[in-house]
Amino acid sequence: MKDININLGTALPKLATVLPLSVVLFNLIINVISNRPFTNDEIFWSVVGVITSLYFGLFCKKIEF
């Protein structure tokens, strides 16, 4: 069995970048499939998710512990 060493300093920013974008994309797909319009709350949280993922993707390349 191999010893897997995961560096959380680089894994957490990558996860924080991918997770909000995947949630926004999943919400968009659900709204398109169900043929319902976006509400103001969904637009707001989609913008928050994109801004969050951009912040972590651009400025937090590595977290020092």
Phi and psi restraints in degrees (range 20) as a CNS / XPLOR table:
assign (resid 1 and name C) (resid 2 and name N)
       (resid 2 and name CA) (resid 2 and name C) 1.0 -80.6 20.0 2
assign (resid 2 and name N) (resid 2 and name CA)
       (resid 2 and name C) (resid 3 and name N) 1.0 147.9 20.0 2
assign (resid 2 and name C) (resid 3 and name N)
       (resid 3 and name CA) (resid 3 and name C) 1.0 -89.6 20.0 2
assign (resid 3 and name N) (resid 3 and name CA)
       (resid 3 and name C) (resid 4 and name N) 1.0 113.2 20.0 2
assign (resid 3 and name C) (resid 4 and name N)
       (resid 4 and name CA) (resid 4 and name C) 1.0 -95.3 20.0 2
assign (resid 4 and name N) (resid 4 and name CA)
       (resid 4 and name C) (resid 5 and name N) 1.0 122.1 20.0 2
assign (resid 4 and name C) (resid 5 and name N)
       (resid 5 and name CA) (resid 5 and name C) 1.0 -110.3 20.0 2
assign (resid 5 and name N) (resid 5 and name CA)
       (resid 5 and name C) (resid 6 and name N) 1.0 110.0 20.0 2
assign (resid 5 and name C) (resid 6 and name N)
       (resid 6 and name CA) (resid 6 and name C) 1.0 -102.9 20.0 2
assign (resid 6 and name N) (resid 6 and name CA)
       (resid 6 and name C) (resid 7 and name N) 1.0 124.3 20.0 2
assign (resid 6 and name C) (resid 7 and name N)
       (resid 7 and name CA) (resid 7 and name C) 1.0 -88.0 20.0 2
assign (resid 7 and name N) (resid 7 and name CA)
       (resid 7 and name C) (resid 8 and name N) 1.0 107.9 20.0 2
assign (resid 7 and name C) (resid 8 and name N)
       (resid 8 and name CA) (resid 8 and name C) 1.0 -68.6 20.0 2
assign (resid 8 and name N) (resid 8 and name CA)
       (resid 8 and name C) (resid 9 and name N) 1.0 -21.8 20.0 2
assign (resid 8 and name C) (resid 9 and name N)
       (resid 9 and name CA) (resid 9 and name C) 1.0 -64.0 20.0 2
assign (resid 9 and name N) (resid 9 and name CA)
       (resid 9 and name C) (resid 10 and name N) 1.0 -29.3 20.0 2
assign (resid 9 and name C) (resid 10 and name N)
       (resid 10 and name CA) (resid 10 and name C) 1.0 -105.5 20.0 2
assign (resid 10 and name N) (resid 10 and name CA)
       (resid 10 and name C) (resid 11 and name N) 1.0 -23.3 20.0 2
assign (resid 10 and name C) (resid 11 and name N)
       (resid 11 and name CA) (resid 11 and name C) 1.0 -75.0 20.0 2
assign (resid 11 and name N) (resid 11 and name CA)
       (resid 11 and name C) (resid 12 and name N) 1.0 -38.9 20.0 2
assign (resid 11 and name C) (resid 12 and name N)
       (resid 12 and name CA) (resid 12 and name C) 1.0 -65.4 20.0 2
assign (resid 12 and name N) (resid 12 and name CA)
       (resid 12 and name C) (resid 13 and name N) 1.0 -44.3 20.0 2
assign (resid 12 and name C) (resid 13 and name N)
       (resid 13 and name CA) (resid 13 and name C) 1.0 -63.3 20.0 2
assign (resid 13 and name N) (resid 13 and name CA)
       (resid 13 and name C) (resid 14 and name N) 1.0 -34.9 20.0 2
assign (resid 13 and name C) (resid 14 and name N)
       (resid 14 and name CA) (resid 14 and name C) 1.0 -66.8 20.0 2
assign (resid 14 and name N) (resid 14 and name CA)
       (resid 14 and name C) (resid 15 and name N) 1.0 -41.6 20.0 2
assign (resid 14 and name C) (resid 15 and name N)
       (resid 15 and name CA) (resid 15 and name C) 1.0 -65.6 20.0 2
assign (resid 15 and name N) (resid 15 and name CA)
       (resid 15 and name C) (resid 16 and name N) 1.0 -39.8 20.0 2
assign (resid 15 and name C) (resid 16 and name N)
       (resid 16 and name CA) (resid 16 and name C) 1.0 -69.6 20.0 2
assign (resid 16 and name N) (resid 16 and name CA)
       (resid 16 and name C) (resid 17 and name N) 1.0 -18.7 20.0 2
assign (resid 16 and name C) (resid 17 and name N)
       (resid 17 and name CA) (resid 17 and name C) 1.0 -84.5 20.0 2
assign (resid 17 and name N) (resid 17 and name CA)
       (resid 17 and name C) (resid 18 and name N) 1.0 -43.1 20.0 2
assign (resid 17 and name C) (resid 18 and name N)
       (resid 18 and name CA) (resid 18 and name C) 1.0 -78.6 20.0 2
assign (resid 18 and name N) (resid 18 and name CA)
       (resid 18 and name C) (resid 19 and name N) 1.0 -38.8 20.0 2
assign (resid 18 and name C) (resid 19 and name N)
       (resid 19 and name CA) (resid 19 and name C) 1.0 -61.9 20.0 2
assign (resid 19 and name N) (resid 19 and name CA)
       (resid 19 and name C) (resid 20 and name N) 1.0 -50.0 20.0 2
assign (resid 19 and name C) (resid 20 and name N)
       (resid 20 and name CA) (resid 20 and name C) 1.0 -63.4 20.0 2
assign (resid 20 and name N) (resid 20 and name CA)
       (resid 20 and name C) (resid 21 and name N) 1.0 -37.5 20.0 2
assign (resid 20 and name C) (resid 21 and name N)
       (resid 21 and name CA) (resid 21 and name C) 1.0 -65.6 20.0 2
assign (resid 21 and name N) (resid 21 and name CA)
       (resid 21 and name C) (resid 22 and name N) 1.0 -38.1 20.0 2
assign (resid 21 and name C) (resid 22 and name N)
       (resid 22 and name CA) (resid 22 and name C) 1.0 -70.1 20.0 2
assign (resid 22 and name N) (resid 22 and name CA)
       (resid 22 and name C) (resid 23 and name N) 1.0 -34.1 20.0 2
assign (resid 22 and name C) (resid 23 and name N)
       (resid 23 and name CA) (resid 23 and name C) 1.0 -68.0 20.0 2
assign (resid 23 and name N) (resid 23 and name CA)
       (resid 23 and name C) (resid 24 and name N) 1.0 -42.4 20.0 2
assign (resid 23 and name C) (resid 24 and name N)
       (resid 24 and name CA) (resid 24 and name C) 1.0 -63.2 20.0 2
assign (resid 24 and name N) (resid 24 and name CA)
       (resid 24 and name C) (resid 25 and name N) 1.0 -43.2 20.0 2
assign (resid 24 and name C) (resid 25 and name N)
       (resid 25 and name CA) (resid 25 and name C) 1.0 -65.3 20.0 2
assign (resid 25 and name N) (resid 25 and name CA)
       (resid 25 and name C) (resid 26 and name N) 1.0 -41.7 20.0 2
assign (resid 25 and name C) (resid 26 and name N)
       (resid 26 and name CA) (resid 26 and name C) 1.0 -62.6 20.0 2
assign (resid 26 and name N) (resid 26 and name CA)
       (resid 26 and name C) (resid 27 and name N) 1.0 -41.2 20.0 2
assign (resid 26 and name C) (resid 27 and name N)
       (resid 27 and name CA) (resid 27 and name C) 1.0 -64.2 20.0 2
assign (resid 27 and name N) (resid 27 and name CA)
       (resid 27 and name C) (resid 28 and name N) 1.0 -39.6 20.0 2
assign (resid 27 and name C) (resid 28 and name N)
       (resid 28 and name CA) (resid 28 and name C) 1.0 -64.5 20.0 2
assign (resid 28 and name N) (resid 28 and name CA)
       (resid 28 and name C) (resid 29 and name N) 1.0 -42.7 20.0 2
assign (resid 28 and name C) (resid 29 and name N)
       (resid 29 and name CA) (resid 29 and name C) 1.0 -63.8 20.0 2
assign (resid 29 and name N) (resid 29 and name CA)
       (resid 29 and name C) (resid 30 and name N) 1.0 -42.8 20.0 2
assign (resid 29 and name C) (resid 30 and name N)
       (resid 30 and name CA) (resid 30 and name C) 1.0 -62.4 20.0 2
assign (resid 30 and name N) (resid 30 and name CA)
       (resid 30 and name C) (resid 31 and name N) 1.0 -42.1 20.0 2
assign (resid 30 and name C) (resid 31 and name N)
       (resid 31 and name CA) (resid 31 and name C) 1.0 -67.8 20.0 2
assign (resid 31 and name N) (resid 31 and name CA)
       (resid 31 and name C) (resid 32 and name N) 1.0 -34.8 20.0 2
assign (resid 31 and name C) (resid 32 and name N)
       (resid 32 and name CA) (resid 32 and name C) 1.0 -70.9 20.0 2
assign (resid 32 and name N) (resid 32 and name CA)
       (resid 32 and name C) (resid 33 and name N) 1.0 -41.8 20.0 2
assign (resid 32 and name C) (resid 33 and name N)
       (resid 33 and name CA) (resid 33 and name C) 1.0 -65.8 20.0 2
assign (resid 33 and name N) (resid 33 and name CA)
       (resid 33 and name C) (resid 34 and name N) 1.0 -41.2 20.0 2
assign (resid 33 and name C) (resid 34 and name N)
       (resid 34 and name CA) (resid 34 and name C) 1.0 -86.4 20.0 2
assign (resid 34 and name N) (resid 34 and name CA)
       (resid 34 and name C) (resid 35 and name N) 1.0 1.8 20.0 2
assign (resid 34 and name C) (resid 35 and name N)
       (resid 35 and name CA) (resid 35 and name C) 1.0 52.7 20.0 2
assign (resid 35 and name N) (resid 35 and name CA)
       (resid 35 and name C) (resid 36 and name N) 1.0 45.0 20.0 2
assign (resid 35 and name C) (resid 36 and name N)
       (resid 36 and name CA) (resid 36 and name C) 1.0 -122.7 20.0 2
assign (resid 36 and name N) (resid 36 and name CA)
       (resid 36 and name C) (resid 37 and name N) 1.0 146.4 20.0 2
assign (resid 36 and name C) (resid 37 and name N)
       (resid 37 and name CA) (resid 37 and name C) 1.0 -75.9 20.0 2
assign (resid 37 and name N) (resid 37 and name CA)
       (resid 37 and name C) (resid 38 and name N) 1.0 161.2 20.0 2
assign (resid 37 and name C) (resid 38 and name N)
       (resid 38 and name CA) (resid 38 and name C) 1.0 -71.9 20.0 2
assign (resid 38 and name N) (resid 38 and name CA)
       (resid 38 and name C) (resid 39 and name N) 1.0 139.0 20.0 2
assign (resid 38 and name C) (resid 39 and name N)
       (resid 39 and name CA) (resid 39 and name C) 1.0 -90.2 20.0 2
assign (resid 39 and name N) (resid 39 and name CA)
       (resid 39 and name C) (resid 40 and name N) 1.0 169.7 20.0 2
assign (resid 39 and name C) (resid 40 and name N)
       (resid 40 and name CA) (resid 40 and name C) 1.0 -62.8 20.0 2
assign (resid 40 and name N) (resid 40 and name CA)
       (resid 40 and name C) (resid 41 and name N) 1.0 -36.8 20.0 2
assign (resid 40 and name C) (resid 41 and name N)
       (resid 41 and name CA) (resid 41 and name C) 1.0 -65.1 20.0 2
assign (resid 41 and name N) (resid 41 and name CA)
       (resid 41 and name C) (resid 42 and name N) 1.0 -40.2 20.0 2
assign (resid 41 and name C) (resid 42 and name N)
       (resid 42 and name CA) (resid 42 and name C) 1.0 -67.0 20.0 2
assign (resid 42 and name N) (resid 42 and name CA)
       (resid 42 and name C) (resid 43 and name N) 1.0 -38.6 20.0 2
assign (resid 42 and name C) (resid 43 and name N)
       (resid 43 and name CA) (resid 43 and name C) 1.0 -65.1 20.0 2
assign (resid 43 and name N) (resid 43 and name CA)
       (resid 43 and name C) (resid 44 and name N) 1.0 -43.5 20.0 2
assign (resid 43 and name C) (resid 44 and name N)
       (resid 44 and name CA) (resid 44 and name C) 1.0 -61.1 20.0 2
assign (resid 44 and name N) (resid 44 and name CA)
       (resid 44 and name C) (resid 45 and name N) 1.0 -48.7 20.0 2
assign (resid 44 and name C) (resid 45 and name N)
       (resid 45 and name CA) (resid 45 and name C) 1.0 -71.1 20.0 2
assign (resid 45 and name N) (resid 45 and name CA)
       (resid 45 and name C) (resid 46 and name N) 1.0 -28.0 20.0 2
assign (resid 45 and name C) (resid 46 and name N)
       (resid 46 and name CA) (resid 46 and name C) 1.0 -66.5 20.0 2
assign (resid 46 and name N) (resid 46 and name CA)
       (resid 46 and name C) (resid 47 and name N) 1.0 -41.6 20.0 2
assign (resid 46 and name C) (resid 47 and name N)
       (resid 47 and name CA) (resid 47 and name C) 1.0 -65.5 20.0 2
assign (resid 47 and name N) (resid 47 and name CA)
       (resid 47 and name C) (resid 48 and name N) 1.0 -41.5 20.0 2
assign (resid 47 and name C) (resid 48 and name N)
       (resid 48 and name CA) (resid 48 and name C) 1.0 -61.5 20.0 2
assign (resid 48 and name N) (resid 48 and name CA)
       (resid 48 and name C) (resid 49 and name N) 1.0 -42.1 20.0 2
assign (resid 48 and name C) (resid 49 and name N)
       (resid 49 and name CA) (resid 49 and name C) 1.0 -64.5 20.0 2
assign (resid 49 and name N) (resid 49 and name CA)
       (resid 49 and name C) (resid 50 and name N) 1.0 -40.4 20.0 2
assign (resid 49 and name C) (resid 50 and name N)
       (resid 50 and name CA) (resid 50 and name C) 1.0 -68.6 20.0 2
assign (resid 50 and name N) (resid 50 and name CA)
       (resid 50 and name C) (resid 51 and name N) 1.0 -42.3 20.0 2
assign (resid 50 and name C) (resid 51 and name N)
       (resid 51 and name CA) (resid 51 and name C) 1.0 -64.1 20.0 2
assign (resid 51 and name N) (resid 51 and name CA)
       (resid 51 and name C) (resid 52 and name N) 1.0 -41.2 20.0 2
assign (resid 51 and name C) (resid 52 and name N)
       (resid 52 and name CA) (resid 52 and name C) 1.0 -62.1 20.0 2
assign (resid 52 and name N) (resid 52 and name CA)
       (resid 52 and name C) (resid 53 and name N) 1.0 -45.8 20.0 2
assign (resid 52 and name C) (resid 53 and name N)
       (resid 53 and name CA) (resid 53 and name C) 1.0 -68.3 20.0 2
assign (resid 53 and name N) (resid 53 and name CA)
       (resid 53 and name C) (resid 54 and name N) 1.0 -35.0 20.0 2
assign (resid 53 and name C) (resid 54 and name N)
       (resid 54 and name CA) (resid 54 and name C) 1.0 -66.5 20.0 2
assign (resid 54 and name N) (resid 54 and name CA)
       (resid 54 and name C) (resid 55 and name N) 1.0 -40.5 20.0 2
assign (resid 54 and name C) (resid 55 and name N)
       (resid 55 and name CA) (resid 55 and name C) 1.0 -60.7 20.0 2
assign (resid 55 and name N) (resid 55 and name CA)
       (resid 55 and name C) (resid 56 and name N) 1.0 -51.0 20.0 2
assign (resid 55 and name C) (resid 56 and name N)
       (resid 56 and name CA) (resid 56 and name C) 1.0 -68.3 20.0 2
assign (resid 56 and name N) (resid 56 and name CA)
       (resid 56 and name C) (resid 57 and name N) 1.0 -33.5 20.0 2
assign (resid 56 and name C) (resid 57 and name N)
       (resid 57 and name CA) (resid 57 and name C) 1.0 -71.4 20.0 2
assign (resid 57 and name N) (resid 57 and name CA)
       (resid 57 and name C) (resid 58 and name N) 1.0 -33.2 20.0 2
assign (resid 57 and name C) (resid 58 and name N)
       (resid 58 and name CA) (resid 58 and name C) 1.0 -91.7 20.0 2
assign (resid 58 and name N) (resid 58 and name CA)
       (resid 58 and name C) (resid 59 and name N) 1.0 -41.3 20.0 2
assign (resid 58 and name C) (resid 59 and name N)
       (resid 59 and name CA) (resid 59 and name C) 1.0 -106.3 20.0 2
assign (resid 59 and name N) (resid 59 and name CA)
       (resid 59 and name C) (resid 60 and name N) 1.0 -19.0 20.0 2
assign (resid 59 and name C) (resid 60 and name N)
       (resid 60 and name CA) (resid 60 and name C) 1.0 -114.3 20.0 2
assign (resid 60 and name N) (resid 60 and name CA)
       (resid 60 and name C) (resid 61 and name N) 1.0 68.2 20.0 2
assign (resid 60 and name C) (resid 61 and name N)
       (resid 61 and name CA) (resid 61 and name C) 1.0 -70.5 20.0 2
assign (resid 61 and name N) (resid 61 and name CA)
       (resid 61 and name C) (resid 62 and name N) 1.0 -35.2 20.0 2
assign (resid 61 and name C) (resid 62 and name N)
       (resid 62 and name CA) (resid 62 and name C) 1.0 -147.2 20.0 2
assign (resid 62 and name N) (resid 62 and name CA)
       (resid 62 and name C) (resid 63 and name N) 1.0 132.0 20.0 2
assign (resid 62 and name C) (resid 63 and name N)
       (resid 63 and name CA) (resid 63 and name C) 1.0 -99.3 20.0 2
assign (resid 63 and name N) (resid 63 and name CA)
       (resid 63 and name C) (resid 64 and name N) 1.0 128.0 20.0 2
assign (resid 63 and name C) (resid 64 and name N)
       (resid 64 and name CA) (resid 64 and name C) 1.0 -89.5 20.0 2
assign (resid 64 and name N) (resid 64 and name CA)
       (resid 64 and name C) (resid 65 and name N) 1.0 128.7 20.0 2
